[in-house]
Amino acid sequence: MDASTIIPNLVVGSFTVVLGILAMVFRRRLHATTAAFEHAIFGRRAAERLLRLQKPYWVGLAGFGTVVIGALMLFYGVVGLSQHSGG
């Protein structure tokens, strides 16, 4: 593993895990904010059509996926660090 990817994996992986957890915790508020922005940008009719497909569950699921990606980044950062230090 390339030594230049260790620190970015650890730093970005940590931020990714935190952002994913925040998305899961605040999924209803994030969903409502997104729906309000869509209403302002696309208009009432288009926003209502989009809203039928969107639920807070999907925001939480995307947050979970983000946590998994961040955990993988942290895992590869730790593996790279242990290989680089000779362990």
Secondary structure, 3 states (H helix, E strand, C coil): CCHHHHHHHHHHHHHHHHHHHHHHHCHHHHHHHHHHHHHHHHCHHHHHHHHHHCCHHHHHHHHHHHHHHHHHHHHHHHHHHHHHCCC
